[in-house]
Amino acid sequence: MRLVWFRNDLRLSDNPALRHGCASDEPVAALFIISPTQWRQHKMAPIRQRFILAQVDALGRELAALGIQLHLLRVETFAEVPAALTDLCRELGVSQLYANQAIELDEQRRDHAVTAALAEQEVGCHWLNGCCVLPPGRVLTGGREMFKVFTPFSRAWLKALDEDGFVIHRAPAPRGEPLPWQPLAERAFVDAALGETTPDPRWPVGEAEALRRLHAFLEQGVLDYGETRDFPALAGTSVLSPYLAAGIVSPRQCVAALQQRLGGRPQSKAQPGFVWLNELIWREFYRHLLVLIPTLSMNRPFKPETAALPWSWDPDAFAAWCEGRTGYPIVDAAMRCLNATGWMHNRLRMIVASFLTKDLHIHWRLGEDYFMSRLIDGDLAANNGGWQWAAGTGADAAPYFRVFNPTTQGQRFDPQGDFIRTWVSELADLPATYVHQPHDWLRLKGRQDYPAPMVDHAVARVRAIEMFRDLEKT
């Protein structure tokens, strides 16, 4: 018996572990491990947990239709996984385990412990690359080291992809008669602590939905992506991030579909579609970094010296940011959107992260954790990379003297205030002329229903720059 362990790769197509697991005539079973306590420790958002469990339900039905049973284990923490997996392998008579490798530190430690435990049972473990187009360690400098800077990484990544190529593998053929599938909601281990398992109607699950979104974006939006991606009131992005984070669609499928749409792979910014491809390369870069620098999984900065920055931990200021009560309309609209939907536009992620770290001078770790606790697409590598970039502590971070002005960012990327008025009800009736700086208009109307700015941006910006300059002097 071969066992395929699904993790953040909840798909049948282009799944290396599933493909290798089904490469012989031996019987195949599948596994997904639910770890609610560990998920909470990792700040997994309830909406993300619900999304994953709904996809596991869909995956179980699809596997059952192929004659493959998906076993579900509830194992509260990673520390308990090796023993639980050993017992299951013994029960099923498993000789080989197949899984796509994890890149996060706790998950890698879990997998090393699984390998050791199963070796005692003479069960072979096979760890494959299912999370990146090119596996960590493939894209190297001339000195055979992994990259720490994005631009040379992206050039080397494109070159390596040209050299290696890739193949998208179809879902496996049926391996027997269809099997019954018991929905998660009917399982004995589903309780209040596990949370909701039915799909959120705002985020339909399924590989078909992920591919539909991918191809709709490539047909309708990819050619204009460079011009529209920064405007949150427009449908200018693919909104594929939840599906990529859960592995419902693979990054290789995205690159292959882009190539098919354009008749080739773009190689430079001058070519259509490259801007979106570059976002996929950024995703790869952050994942490779997480493997190169495991301390990124431990709340440590990419630039070690920045650990000495005198960040604030002010709980009241942090709460105002979390709840969208900063008095800066674009920041408040973005945070309220996140809290209501579990998703935030990428430009807005940069704006609110800059505001927390450079205007309120609050530690980026608090923002990173809050995002993970709310985002449906919460992904450690991308989230950590983005927060450290904004805070000035990470790889390819903006120079410390570059501080986003939240007012001018709003004026530039939401010029008519459409996004702001959608999410900040207090400003819904304001004309575009005043929506980005509403306080004088509100005072004239005798209204006090929207908070005054928490800080003076010009003053806060100077303090942020001083923090980094003082660090350079030490």
C-alpha positions in Angstrom: 0.0 0.0 0.0 1.2 3.5 -0.9 0.0 6.5 1.1 -0.2 10.0 -0.3 -0.2 12.7 2.5 -2.0 15.9 1.4 -1.0 19.2 3.1 -1.0 22.6 1.3 -1.5 20.9 -2.1 -5.2 20.1 -2.1 -5.5 19.2 -5.7 -5.5 16.2 -8.1 -3.8 17.8 -11.0 -0.1 18.7 -11.1 0.5 17.1 -7.7 3.9 15.4 -7.7 3.2 13.4 -4.5 -0.1 12.1 -5.9 1.5 11.4 -9.3 4.4 9.4 -7.8 2.1 7.7 -5.4 -0.1 6.4 -8.2 2.9 5.4 -10.5 2.6 1.7 -9.8 -0.2 -0.9 -9.6 0.0 -1.0 -5.8 -3.1 0.1 -3.9 -3.1 3.8 -3.0 -4.7 5.6 0.0 -4.6 9.3 0.8 -4.4 11.2 4.1 -5.1 14.7 5.4 -4.2 15.6 9.0 -6.3 18.2 10.8 -4.4 19.9 13.6 -6.6 22.6 15.2 -4.4 23.4 18.2 -1.3 23.8 15.9 -3.3 25.9 13.5 -4.3 28.2 16.3 -0.7 28.4 17.5 0.2 29.4 13.9 -2.5 32.1 14.0 -4.5 30.5 11.2 -7.5 32.6 10.4 -10.9 31.0 11.0 -11.9 31.9 7.4 -8.7 30.1 6.1 -9.4 27.1 8.2 -13.0 26.9 6.9 -11.7 27.3 3.3 -9.2 24.5 3.8 -11.6 22.1 5.4 -14.2 22.8 2.7 -11.6 22.0 0.1 -10.6 18.8 1.9 -14.2 17.8 1.7 -14.3 18.4 -2.0 -11.0 16.6 -2.5 -12.2 13.6 -0.6 -15.2 13.3 -2.9 -13.0 13.6 -6.0 -10.5 11.0 -4.7 -13.4 8.6 -3.8 -14.7 8.9 -7.3 -11.2 7.6 -8.4 -11.4 4.7 -6.0 -8.9 6.3 -3.6 -10.0 6.7 0.1 -9.0 9.9 1.8 -8.3 9.1 5.5 -8.8 12.0 7.9 -6.9 12.2 11.2 -7.4 14.8 13.9 -4.1 15.3 15.6 -3.9 18.4 17.7 -0.3 19.3 17.3 2.6 18.5 15.0 4.5 16.7 17.9 1.8 14.0 17.9 1.9 13.4 14.1 4.7 10.9 13.9 3.0 8.5 16.3 -0.4 8.9 14.7 1.0 8.4 11.2 3.0 5.3 12.3 -0.2 3.8 13.7 -2.1 4.5 10.5 0.7 3.1 8.3 0.7 -0.1 10.4 -3.1 -0.4 10.2 -3.2 0.0 6.4 0.0 -1.9 5.6 1.7 1.1 4.1 5.2 0.5 2.6 5.8 4.0 1.0 4.7 7.5 2.0 4.5 10.3 -0.6 4.2 14.0 0.3 5.1 17.4 -1.1 7.8 19.0 1.0 7.0 21.7 3.4 9.2 24.9 3.6 8.2 26.2 7.0 10.5 25.3 10.0 7.9 23.7 12.3 6.6 21.7 9.4 10.1 20.6 8.3 10.8 19.4 11.9 7.6 17.5 11.9 8.5 15.8 8.6 12.0 14.9 9.8 10.4 13.3 12.8 7.9 11.4 10.6 10.8 10.1 8.4 12.6 8.8 11.5 9.5 7.2 13.0 8.5 5.5 9.8 12.0 4.3 9.1 11.7 2.1 12.2 8.6 0.5 10.5 10.5 0.2 7.2 8.2 2.7 5.5 10.0 4.7 2.9 9.3 8.5 2.8 9.4 10.5 -0.5 9.3 14.3 -0.3 8.7 16.1 -3.6 8.5 19.7 -4.8 4.8 20.7 -5.1 4.9 24.3 -3.7 7.3 26.0 -6.2 7.9 26.1 -9.9 11.6 25.5 -9.2 12.5 23.8 -5.9 14.5 25.7 -3.3 18.2 25.1 -4.0 17.8 25.1 -7.8 18.2 28.8 -8.3 21.8 29.7 -7.3 24.4 32.4 -7.6 27.6 31.9 -9.5 29.1 31.0 -6.2 26.5 28.2 -5.8 24.7 29.9 -3.0 21.0 30.8 -2.7 20.0 34.4 -3.5 19.1 37.0 -0.9 18.3 39.8 -3.4 15.2 39.6 -5.7 16.3 41.1 -9.0 19.3 38.7 -9.6 17.1 35.9 -8.3 14.4 36.7 -10.9 16.9 36.7 -13.8 18.4 33.4 -12.6 15.0 31.9 -12.0 13.9 32.7 -15.6 17.2 31.2 -16.9 16.8 28.0 -14.8 13.2 27.6 -16.0 14.3 27.9 -19.6 16.9 25.2 -19.0 14.7 22.8 -17.0 11.3 23.3 -18.5 8.3 21.7 -16.7 5.4 19.4 -17.4 1.9 19.7 -16.0 0.6 16.3 -15.0 -3.0 15.4 -15.2 -5.0 14.0 -12.4 -4.6 10.2 -12.0 -6.8 7.8 -13.8 -9.5 5.9 -11.7 -7.9 3.1 -9.7 -11.0 1.1 -9.0 -14.7 1.4 -8.3 -15.9 4.7 -6.9 -16.0 4.7 -3.1 -18.5 6.3 -0.7 -17.5 9.6 1.0 -18.8 10.8 4.3 -18.9 14.7 4.4 -16.7 16.3 7.1 -19.8 17.8 8.8 -21.0 14.3 9.6 -17.7 13.2 11.1 -17.4 12.5 14.8 -14.3 14.7 15.3 -16.1 17.8 14.0 -16.8 20.0 17.1 -17.0 23.6 18.1 -13.2 23.8 18.5 -12.7 22.8 14.9 -15.0 25.5 13.6 -17.1 25.7 10.5 -16.4 23.2 7.7 -19.0 24.3 5.1 -17.8 26.5 2.2 -18.0 30.3 2.5 -20.1 31.4 -0.4 -17.7 34.3 -1.0 -14.9 31.8 -1.6 -16.0 28.8 -3.6 -13.7 25.8 -3.3 -12.6 23.2 -5.9 -10.0 22.9 -8.6 -12.5 23.8 -11.3 -13.2 27.1 -9.5 -9.5 27.9 -9.2 -8.9 27.1 -12.9 -11.9 29.1 -13.9 -10.6 32.2 -12.0 -7.1 31.6 -13.5 -8.3 31.5 -17.1 -10.8 34.3 -16.7 -8.0 36.6 -15.4 -5.7 35.6 -18.2 -8.4 36.2 -20.8 -9.7 39.5 -19.4 -7.1 41.1 -17.1 -3.5 39.9 -17.6 -2.6 42.3 -20.4 -3.8 45.3 -18.4 -2.5 44.0 -15.1 0.5 46.4 -15.0 -1.9 49.4 -15.2 -4.8 48.2 -13.1 -3.2 46.0 -10.3 -2.7 48.9 -7.9 -6.3 50.2 -7.8 -8.4 48.4 -5.2 -11.7 49.7 -6.6 -11.0 47.9 -9.9 -11.1 44.1 -10.5 -7.5 44.3 -11.7 -5.9 41.3 -9.9 -6.4 37.5 -10.3 -7.6 37.0 -6.7 -6.0 33.6 -6.9 -3.9 33.9 -3.7 -6.3 31.8 -1.5 -6.2 29.0 -4.1 -2.4 29.2 -4.4 -1.9 29.2 -0.6 -4.1 26.1 -0.2 -2.5 24.4 -3.2 -5.8 24.1 -5.0 -4.0 25.4 -8.1 -0.2 25.1 -8.5 2.2 27.9 -9.5 3.3 25.7 -12.4 -0.3 25.6 -13.7 -0.3 29.4 -13.5 2.9 29.7 -15.5 1.8 27.1 -18.0 -1.6 28.9 -18.5 0.1 32.2 -18.9 2.5 30.8 -21.6 -0.5 29.3 -23.4 -2.4 32.6 -23.3 0.6 34.6 -24.7 2.1 32.0 -27.0 5.3 32.0 -25.0 6.8 33.0 -21.6 7.5 36.7 -21.2 11.1 37.5 -20.3 11.2 41.3 -19.5 8.9 44.1 -18.3 8.5 45.3 -21.9 6.6 42.1 -22.7 2.8 41.6 -22.0 2.1 39.5 -19.0 5.5 39.8 -17.4 4.3 42.0 -14.5 2.0 39.2 -13.3 4.7 36.5 -13.9 7.0 38.7 -11.8 4.6 38.5 -8.9 4.8 34.7 -9.2 8.6 35.0 -9.1 8.3 37.1 -5.9 6.2 34.3 -4.4 9.0 31.8 -5.3 11.7 34.1 -3.9 10.1 34.4 -0.5 9.6 30.6 -0.3 13.2 30.0 -1.2 14.3 32.5 1.4 12.3 30.7 4.1 14.3 27.6 3.3 17.6 29.5 3.2 17.0 31.4 6.5 14.9 29.2 8.8 14.9 32.0 11.5 12.3 33.9 9.3 9.9 31.3 10.6 10.7 32.3 14.2 9.8 36.0 14.1 13.4 37.1 13.4 14.2 39.9 11.0 16.0 39.2 7.7 18.5 41.9 8.7 19.6 40.8 12.2 20.8 44.3 13.2 17.2 45.6 12.9 16.2 43.5 15.9 17.5 46.4 18.0 15.0 48.9 16.5 12.9 50.5 19.3 9.5 49.4 18.1 6.4 50.3 20.0 4.0 47.7 21.3 1.2 50.2 22.2 -2.0 48.1 22.5 -4.4 51.0 22.1 -2.8 52.2 18.9 -2.5 48.7 17.6 -6.2 48.1 18.3 -7.2 51.3 16.4 -5.2 50.1 13.4 -6.7 46.6 13.5 -10.3 48.0 13.7 -9.8 50.7 11.0 -10.0 53.7 13.4 -6.8 55.5 12.4 -8.4 58.6 10.9 -6.6 57.9 7.6 -9.4 56.8 5.2 -7.4 54.5 2.9 -5.9 52.7 5.9 -9.3 52.3 7.6 -11.1 51.1 4.5 -8.4 48.5 3.9 -8.5 47.2 7.5 -12.3 47.1 7.5 -12.3 45.2 4.2 -9.9 42.7 5.6 -11.9 42.2 8.8 -15.1 41.7 6.8 -13.9 39.5 3.9 -10.6 37.9 4.9 -8.8 39.4 1.9 -6.9 42.6 1.1 -5.7 44.0 -2.1 -1.9 43.9 -2.4 -1.4 47.7 -2.7 -3.4 48.1 0.4 -1.3 45.6 2.3 1.7 47.7 1.6 -0.1 50.9 2.7 -1.4 49.6 6.0 1.9 47.8 6.8 3.8 51.0 6.2 1.4 52.9 8.3 1.7 50.5 11.3 5.5 50.4 11.2 6.5 53.8 9.9 3.6 56.0 11.2 2.7 54.2 14.5 6.2 52.7 14.8 4.6 49.4 16.0 6.6 46.2 15.6 6.0 44.4 12.3 5.5 41.1 14.2 2.1 42.3 15.5 1.0 43.2 12.0 2.3 39.9 10.6 0.4 38.0 13.2 -2.8 40.0 12.7 -2.8 39.4 9.0 -2.3 35.7 9.5 -5.2 35.7 12.0 -7.6 37.3 9.4 -6.4 36.4 5.9 -7.9 33.6 3.8 -4.7 33.5 1.9 -2.4 33.5 4.9 1.0 32.1 3.8 4.0 32.4 6.1 6.6 33.1 3.4 4.6 35.7 1.5 3.2 37.4 4.6 6.5 37.5 6.4 8.3 38.7 3.3 5.8 41.5 2.7 5.8 42.7 6.3 9.5 42.8 6.5 9.7 44.6 3.2 7.4 47.3 4.5 9.1 47.6 7.8 12.5 48.0 6.3 13.9 44.8 8.0 13.6 42.4 5.1 15.1 41.3 1.8 14.9 43.9 -0.9 13.3 46.2 1.7 12.5 49.7 0.6 15.2 52.2 1.8 14.3 53.2 5.4 13.8 56.8 4.2 11.0 55.7 1.8 7.8 56.0 3.9 4.4 55.7 2.3 2.2 58.8 2.8 -1.2 57.3 3.4 -3.1 60.3 2.1 -1.2 60.6 -1.2 -1.4 56.8 -1.6 -5.1 57.0 -1.3 -5.3 59.9 -3.7 -3.2 58.1 -6.2 -4.7 54.6 -6.1 -8.3 55.4 -5.1 -8.7 58.8 -6.8 -12.5 59.0 -6.7 -12.7 57.4 -3.2 -14.8 54.6 -4.5 -13.0 52.0 -2.4 -13.0 54.2 0.7 -16.7 55.0 0.5 -17.5 51.2 0.1 -15.8 50.3 3.4 -15.9 53.5 5.6 -19.6 54.1 6.0 -19.0 57.5 7.8 -17.5 58.8 4.6 -20.0 57.3 2.1 -21.6 60.7 1.4 -18.4 62.7 1.0 -17.6 64.1 -2.4 -14.3 62.9 -4.0 -12.7 66.2 -3.4 -12.7 65.7 0.4 -12.8 61.9 0.9 -9.0 61.5 1.4 -8.8 64.4 3.8 -12.3 64.5 5.3 -11.8 66.2 8.6 -12.3 69.8 7.7 -15.5 69.0 5.7 -16.8 66.9 8.6 -16.2 69.8 11.0 -18.0 72.2 8.8 -21.0 69.8 8.8 -20.8 69.5 12.6 -20.0 65.8 12.4 -17.8 63.8 14.8 -18.6 60.3 13.5 -15.1 59.7 12.0 -12.0 59.7 14.1 -9.3 62.4 13.8 -5.9 61.2 12.5 -4.0 59.3 15.1 -0.7 60.9 14.2 0.7 63.7 12.1 2.2 61.8 9.2 5.0 64.3 8.6 6.1 64.1 12.2 5.8 60.3 12.3 7.8 59.9 9.1 10.7 61.9 10.6 10.7 59.7 13.7 10.7 56.5 11.6 13.8 57.7 9.7 15.5 58.7 12.9 14.9 55.2 14.3 16.9 53.7 11.4 19.6 56.4 11.3 20.2 55.9 15.0 20.6 52.2 14.4 23.2 52.9 11.8 25.2 54.8 14.3 25.4 52.0 16.9 
